[in-house]
Amino acid sequence: MRRNIFLFKNLISKLIRPPEKNVVRWWIFYSLMVLIIMSLITLKYTSVDPTSLSSSYMKQLIWICIGIIVFYFAQWIRVQFFQEYAYHLYILLLLLISLTYFMPEVGGSNRWVTFGTITFQPSEFGKLILVFIIARILSDQKELINEIKLLILTLLISIIPSLMIFRQPDFGTAMVYLFIVIPMLYWSGIRVFYLFTIIAPIISIISAFNIIIFSIWIAFLILIIYFSQPRISNGVINFLVNIGCGVLSPFIWNNVLFPHQRERILTLINPMSDPHGSGYQVIQSIIAIGSGGIWGKGLGAGTQTQLRYLPVRDTDFIISVIAEEWGLFGITIILFTFFILLYWLLIYAGSISNEFSSLTLIGFTSILFFHLIVNMGMIVGLLPVTGLPAPFLSYGGSFLLTSIFIMAIANNIINHNIN
């Protein structure tokens, strides 16, 4: 018993420390406040009864209050704890994702873990864990950054949970896991050609559906390999991998993608092919955005929103609601606020000498950027509907707490690395 108490105290001492500087950076505070207030105002007018505890408005308000508490106590966390225990946290993540397969389905997917009355989505918090372990690997192996074996290890660390999440199924979050690794590798100083080798197979799979486009892409690939002058063996392997990915495209389409994912891709190509089915969400979203004009129709006055034509308006398509009721003015506020937020994250990442902390900030920036770009591309029909929420705007407890915790740890890192 005493040994267990000692081990627990030792773990707590490694996790928590009194903050040397308990300062909230103004650009973090004001940016979060602008986005959160916009979210609450929008959710208030999309809720049937905003005073009800079961409404999305009240639930979001409760999660925000919890998020404020989380932000405060996150300043007491030793960031080095995440570096020291990155591998342990990664194994825990894999176990929790595996546990979701044994949980009851919600909306046709197994994404949540339930303990009594507590329900959470491990893949949301797992994004942070993935950032921590990649930052740990790249900072520990800095001298091997351009070694193929390090690149393969980093990709495997990212791909394993991504495939597990894809089978839940959750295509959008799986893509986030794959995207996180690319900016972090670039920031660590890896050769640009190696990044190209990561992205190229994806392009090969997509382009293979048209033989002319695929032929042009392969010709371009050969030129890139030639002028990059890699080892002959690496160049040949790169070429064969891309050819193989192209050949496997029909198999991936028919046997790997779920039916609803194939429908979403077809809807991206032509939303009007099924206007009352798979294309309905995107069509209604585009109508809502276009009808908002410059200044919007006014809070609670959006016809697509208030007449319930626009589906999942509290989560995936909340920016469509803002576009209809706040207009271009509201979208400009969102874009400007995110620009400030991401700009300063990048500035501080470049100013911090600690490799792990700097890479962690880049990973956090990647998560927020990818979510925003995919969500905004999704609502205007430029990207498939993947279900990725907009950071700080969309309703949802797990993702909101994850986003707030990201900024809390970012604030912690900056306070302890910048004078």
N, C-alpha and C positions, 0 to 999 in steps of 0.2 A: 504493500500500500504506500509506504513512504517513498519507495523507488518510483512509483507511478506519479506521485505528487511532485517529486524532484524533476522527473522528466518533463512534466507539464509546465512547471515553473521555468525550466530551461528553455522550452519551446517558446513560451510567452516572452521571455527576456530577449530572445532572438527576433521576435516579431515586432515588439513594441518598444518605442523609445520616446521620451519627451521631445517634442519638436524644438529644434534650435531656433527656428524662425517660423512663427505661426502667421504667415502673411498670405492673404488671398490675392493673387495677381488680378489687377483691375480688368484686364482684357478677358480673363476667364470668367470673372464674376458677372460683368455686364453682358457678355455674350450669352452665357447660360441663362441669365435673367430674361433677356429679350426673347430667346427661343422658347423657354418654358412658359412665359406669359402668353406668347402667341398661341402655344399649344393649348393652354388652359382656356383661353377666350374662345378658341375654335371649338374645343370639346364641349364647352358649356352650351353652345348654340346647336351642336349636333346631337346632344343628349335629349331624349324625350322628357325626362324629369331630372334636371341637373342637381336637385336637392336630395335625390334618392341616393343612398349609400351604394346601391347596385349600379348606378350610372357610371359611364366611363369617365365623366368629369370628376366625380367625387373620388373614384378609385385612383385616378391619376394624381389628384391632389394629395391623397394619402401617400402614394409612392414618392411624390416629390418631397414631402416632409421626411420620409424615411431616408431619401437620398441626401437631404441636407445633413442629417445626422451622420450618415455614412461618409460624406465629404469631410466633415469635421474630424471624425475619429481616424480617417485615412491619413491625416497629417501626422499621426503618432506611429505609423507603420515604418519600420526600417525597410527601405527599398532593397537593401542587400539581402533581405530574407527571400525575396522572389528570385534573386540570382542564386543563392545557396541551395534553395529547395525547388529549383525549376524542374528537375527531372522527377522529383516526387509528385509535384503538382501535375505534371504531364501524365504520369501513370494514373493518378486519381481521375483526371479528365477522361481517359480511355475507359476506366471502370464505370464512371457515371454515364457516359454515352452508351456503353453496353447495357447498362441497367434500364435505359429507356425502352429497349426492345421488349422488356418484360412488363412494361406498364400498359394500362389501358389506352387504346387509341383515342385521340382527341382530334376531330376534324379529319380523320383518315390518315393520321400520322402519329408516330411515336417519338415525340420530341421532349416530353416532360417527365420529370421524376417527382413522385408524390410521396411525402412522408406525413401521414395524418392530414392536417388541414393545410400543410405547406406544399406548394407546387412551384417548381422552378425549372428552367430550361438550361441544362448544363452547357449546351453548345454556345449560349450567349456569353457566359462567364469564361468559357473555354477559349474565346478569342484572346483574352488577356493572357491566359496561361501559354498559349501558342507564341505570343509576342515575347514573353519572358524566356521561354526555352530557346527560341531562335536567337534572341539577344545574347543569351548565355553561351550558346555554341559559337556564334560568330565572334564574340568578344574574347572567348578563351582560345580560339584557334585563329587569331588574327593573322599569324604568319603563314597559314595554310589557305588563305582566302581564295586563291586561284587554283587550288587543287580540286580535281574532279571528285575525289572521294568526299570532300567536305560539302560540295554542291549536292551530291547524291544524298548524303546524310540529312542535310537541311530539307531537301525536297521530301524525303521519306517522312520526316517528322511532321511535315505539313500535310502530306497526302493521306496518311493513315487515318487521322480523325476526320479528314474531309470525306473520304469514302464511307466511313461509318455514318456520318451525318447525311450524306447523299441517300443512303438506304433507309432513312427514317420515314419518308423522304423529306429532305429540306435542301433543295438545289441552291437557293440563294446563299444560305449560311455556309454551305460547302464551298461555294465560290469565294467567299470572304476568306476562308482558311487558306485557299490557294493563292489569293491575291496578296495577302499580308507579307509573304516571304519575298516577293519580288522587290519592292522598295527597300526592304531591309538589307537584302543582298547588294543592291546598288549602293546604298549608303555605306556599307562596309568596305567598298572598294573593289568588288569583283569586276572582272572584264565584262564589258557590254556584250561581247559575243556570247558569253555564257548565259546572260539573261535572254538573249535572242533564242538560244537553243531551248530555253524553257517555254517560251511563248510560241515558237514556230509550230510544234505539233498540234496546238489548238487551232492555229490558222489552217494547217493541213487538213484537219478533220472537217472544218467548216467549208473550205473551198472545194473539197472533193465531191460535193454534190453537183458541181458543174465542171465538166471535163475541161472546158476552155479556161475557166478561172484557175482550176487546179494546175493546168499546164503552165500558165503564166506564173503562178506562184512558185512552182518547182524551178522554173528558169531563174526567177529572182533569187530563190534560195541558193542555187548553185553559184550565182555571182557573189552573194554575201559570204559563202563559205570560201570561195576562191580569194577574195580580197582580204578576208580576215586572217588568212594563212594559218589555220590551226594545224596541229599534227595531222598527217594523212589519215591515220586510223580514226581520229576524232571526227574529221570531216566526212569520212565514209560512213561512220556510225550515225552521224547527224542526218545525212542524206537518207540512209536506209530507214531510220526511225520515222522520218516524215513521210516517206513513201508508204511505210507500213500503216501509219495512222490514217492516211488517205484511203488505203484499201479497206481498213477496218470501219470506215465511216458508216456504211450500211448496217453492219452488225451492231455498232454502238446505237444507231438510231432505232433499230428494231428490238434489241435485246437489253440494252442498258438503260435508256431513258424510259421513264414511266409514261403511260398514255397521256396524262394531263400535261406533262412537260413537253411532249411532242405537239400537243394542241397549242400550247403557249408560243412555241417557236413558229408554227404555221400562222398563228394569229399575228405575230410580229410582222411576217411577210405581207399578209393581207387581212387586216382586222375585219373587213366586210365579208370575208368568206363564211363567217358564222356570227352575224351581228346580234343574235339573240342567245348565243351560247358562249363559246370561249372568247369571242371578240367583244362581248357586251361591256366588260369592265373598262377596256381601253377606250372604246367609242364614247362611253358616257364621261370618262375622265377628260378626253379631248374637248368634248362639248362644254363641260364645266369650265375648263381653263380658258377656252376661246370666248365664252360669254362673260367672263369677268372684266374684260377691258383693262383700262389703266388703273382705275380706282376701285373696281369691284362693285358688286351689287349691294353691298352692305352686310353687316353681321346678321346672320339668321335669315337673310333674304335670298340666298342662292337657290334657284329652282331645282337644279340637279341634286343638290345636297338635301334640301328640306323636304322635297317630294320623294326622297329615297330612291331616285334613279341611280345615284352613284353608290356602288357597293363598298363595303369595308372602308367607309369614309373616316373612321376614327384611327385606323392603323395605316394600311398600305397607301391609301389615297388621300391622306390628310392634306398634303400639299395641293392637291386638286381642289379641295374645299377652300383652302386659303387663296388660291388663284381665283376662284369664282367669287368669293365674298370680300377679299382684300384687294384683288386685282394684281396688276403688274407691280404696284407699289409694295404689296406684301411679299411677293416673290423676290423683289429687289432687296428688301430688308433681310430676308433669309440668306440670300447669296452673299450679301455684304458681311453679315454677321459671321457666317461660316468662313469667309475669306480672312477676316480678322483672327478668328480662332486658329485656323490651320496655319496661317502665316506666322503667328508668334510661336506656335509649336515647332515649326521648322527653324525659325531663328534661334530659339533656345537649344534645339537639338544640335545645331552647328556650333553653339558657344560652349557646350559642355564637353569637358575633356574625358570624362569617364565613359568608356566605350559602351558598357552595358546600359547606362542611363540614356545615352544619346540614341542608341538603337531602339530602346523601349519607346522613346518619344516618337520616333519615326514609325514604329509599329502602330502606336495609338493613332497617329495622323492618318495612316493608311486605312485603318478600320473606319474612321469617321468619314473620310473622303469617299471610300468605295460605297458605303451605305448611301451617302447623299447622291452621288452620281448615278448609281443604279436605280435608286428610288425615283429620281427626277426623270431619268431616261425611260423608266417603266411607265410612268403616268402619261407620257406624251407619245408612246408607241415606238420609241427608238430602241428599246431593249425589251426582252421578254418579261412578263409578269413573274417575278420570283418571290414576292412576299417579303422583301427586305424593307424594314421600316426606316423612316427618316429619323436621324439622331435628335433627341430632345423634343421632337415634335409629335411623333406617333404615340398612340396609346399602347401601353404594355409595360408591366412591372419589371420583368427580367431584363429587357433591353434598356429601359430607362435607367435602372440601377447600374447596369454595365457601363452605360455612357457616362453617367455621373462619376462612377468609380474611376473611369479612364481619366477624366479631368482632375479628379482628386489626387490620383497618383502622379499625374503630370505636374500638378501644383507642388506636391511634395518633392518630386525630383528637382524641380527648378529652385525651390527654396534651399535645398541642401547642396546645390552645385553652382549656383549663381550668387555672387555677392550683391 
